[in-house]
Amino acid sequence: MNAGRYAYFRGEMVPIERAQVSIMTHALNYGTGCFEGIRGYWNEERRQLYVFRMPEHYERMRKSARILMMDLPMSVEELCALTVDLLRRNGHTEDTYIRPLLYISEPIIGVRLHGLAYDFALFSAPFGAYVETEGAIRVRTSSWRRVDDNSAPARAKITGSYVNAALSKSEAVLDGYDEAVVLTDDGHVSEGSAENIFIVTSGRLVTPPVSDNILAGITRATLIQLARERFGIETEERKVDRTELYSADEAFLCGTGAQLLPIGEVDRRKVGTGGVGEITEALKSAYERIVHGEDPEYAHWLTPVYTGAERAPSSRDEVGTPA
Ligand SMILES: Cc1ncc(COP(=O)(O)O)c(C=O)c1O
């Protein structure tokens, strides 16, 4: 991944190559950090970059931080302003991924959370599709179980917990699938490796509840609201059996990275027709219009990066201003 030229590191904007940590950093050794994944969507016609639901991401990050006995260094409004500043300096003119990170920065041996210094960092990078595919994807249920709230809380986006996602994802991909669906310890459907999951059955949406060790996704909340307001479809949040996936009319994964990924096959069984279902397609295109700033009704979910005197750079411009 080619990151933007600047990052926010140790309280200032620096060239990305200066944003480096020691091998003794606590978070690098023990996974003691939390993060967010935010997307900016490029609208070529308007030459505008729209950041999707940025305050909600920083609010969730504050909750993750609290679970890890840390706090964000600024208010949500200040963090949003800092992010816009970074994006302008980096001058992105394509879909972009934004990664805030709060991590225990002390170079110290010893596993604990309390009494240690921590730091906030931020970088951005161009980022297209998370799963390269046209149409519907093939998934397998993972042999790994989702981390439990009583071991490593999934509702917090904790860096170390992503080993769980990596184990599931690699198993699925090396077995020839596009993604993994991970079950809870008691065998109910939890989520994808880094996405929430929905099924469609008899014209209704069903998704696992937040108490089934999912990350309470912002895309998940967006789609629940959109389904109700745009299409009059209610979502039932309840436990989902693995075999409900096999018998669903439609299914899809969703998240900031993955966006909306229709599922055509689970464990070698077709879901519905095996293609992209009708409700899935409708939600996907409504979502894509919204994030690209083409739906005025939901414009309040977007933060435009290039406003006033700050215009998006053309290809001939020198990108970035020295920090
Ligand atoms: C484990 C996990 N579940 C679900 C999601 C989807 O969350 P969101 O829609 O807020 O990106 C993510 C993505 O970050 C994730 O990592």
The ligand as a Tripos MOL2 file, in Angstrom:
@<TRIPOS>MOLECULE
LIG
   16    16     1     0     0
SMALL
NO_CHARGES

@<TRIPOS>ATOM
      1 C1        -14.3350   -7.5090   12.6820 C.3       1 LIG1
      2 C2        -15.1070   -6.4830   11.9310 C.ar      1 LIG1
      3 N1        -16.4430   -6.5680   11.8670 N.ar      1 LIG1
      4 C3        -17.1880   -5.6770   11.2060 C.ar      1 LIG1
      5 C4        -16.5960   -4.6110   10.5370 C.ar      1 LIG1
      6 C5        -17.4460   -3.5980    9.8340 C.3       1 LIG1
      7 O1        -17.4780   -2.4000   10.5730 O.3       1 LIG1
      8 P1        -17.6620   -0.9880    9.8610 P.3       1 LIG1
      9 O2        -18.8740   -1.0900    9.0150 O.co2     1 LIG1
     10 O3        -17.8430   -0.0370   10.9790 O.co2     1 LIG1
     11 O4        -16.4440   -0.7490    9.0720 O.co2     1 LIG1
     12 C6        -15.2150   -4.4830   10.5450 C.ar      1 LIG1
     13 C7        -14.5720   -3.4100    9.7910 C.2       1 LIG1
     14 O5        -13.8780   -2.6090   10.2500 O.2       1 LIG1
     15 C8        -14.4510   -5.4270   11.2790 C.ar      1 LIG1
     16 O6        -13.1130   -5.3330   11.3300 O.3       1 LIG1
@<TRIPOS>BOND
     1     1     2 1
     2     2     3 ar
     3     2    15 ar
     4     3     4 ar
     5     4     5 ar
     6     5     6 1
     7     5    12 ar
     8     6     7 1
     9     7     8 1
    10     8     9 2
    11     8    10 1
    12     8    11 1
    13    12    13 1
    14    12    15 ar
    15    13    14 2
    16    15    16 1
@<TRIPOS>SUBSTRUCTURE
     1 LIG1         1 GROUP 0 **** ****
